[in-house]
Amino acid sequence: MLFALTVLVPAVQAQTHRRPSLPPPPQSVSGCPPLATLFSGVYSADVEVDDTYVYFSDDLGGLYRMPKGSPAFSTPELLGTVPDYVLVMSIDAASIYMITIGIEGTLGSIWSMPKSGGTPKELVNGVLTPYELALDANNVYWVSIGTPSTSFFLADGKIERVAKDGTGRRTLASNLNVPTTIDTDGTNVYFSETGLSPANSNAGLRSVPAGGGSVKKLTNGTAVVSVLLQDSDIFFSALNFITGGELLRMNKSSTTPKSLLKDLDVVPRLGLIDDRLYFFNSGDAETLEYIPANGGARHTVVDNDFLAEQFVLDACSVYTVDGGGSIVRTPR
């Protein structure tokens, strides 16, 4: 579970990486752009796309975009700059929202910036160990892992929200055991407890009304690492420290998940498109793979060295950050 510690190490240039393995390049579908390194050495921790552009950051707080179909090593457009390192991004129709982390590695801020570029706006500051964020039509939600301690973290993680204009900050859930993931459908917020803190044994998939209310335990006893909502379904990854990682699917109205795939390592990121569930499998080797959304055979898309355990999908491609900090477009 070392991936959770990356929030404490924003100086990504100092990270070491495994030797990459190089499978045959994936073949492009007709009309889709080919495999390409779009831009080198930016050390972005995340990448996002919309219908037209791919968005990413650099290690100095710069935010960039370039057309998704750009040829290799194109020059991106600088949109603006925020203080500190950009840990994670999310976008809506008008804006980029991001978490930045300070050089001390524990306190962060939530920012927004127009997708076309402009002056960034700080929505929230002083967030303890922020890790992931999610959006609905009106609000920004984020995970605070908790207070670092000599035994990893205290069990004081939080789920918080703020309006997109920066008003009305509110805590939706508190005293959580190392939460690492969040998603929302605008009605409820879904999040994890990994159980990594020795302070208590809480672990599982949770939900809370987006407007505030009681936390509901959807699963219990096994660490949940990532979650993804799609219509009436919840896709999530769990981690049993004896049997390994697992992908699961559950209807929002159900309490019984269906196992899709077992014998995995840690799965910190999920994506879904065209009834394919994509996942980042992080262990002794790192791979980006997919299975059918109802379960089935594994297919490897990228088997390489990665800087960030983040990826994003569109109709043609998957976008990743390789071990050299470069933005890579791969046919999916």
Secondary structure, 3 states (H helix, E strand, C coil): CHHHHHHHCCCHHHCCCCCCCCCCCCCCCCCCCCCEEEECCCCCCCEEECCCEEEEECCCCEEEEEECCCCCCCCCEEEEECCCEEEEEEECCCEEEEEEECCCCCEEEEEEEECCCCCCEEEEEEEECEEEEEECCCEEEEEECCCEECCEECCCEEEEEEECCCCCCEEEEEEECCCCCEEECCCEEEEEECCCCCCCCCCEEEEEECCCCCCEECCCCCEEEEEEEECCEEEEEEEECCCEEEEEEEECCCCCCEEEEEEECEEEEEEEECCEEEEEEECCCEEEEEEECCCCCCEEEEECCEEEEEEEECCCEEEEEECCCCEEEEEC
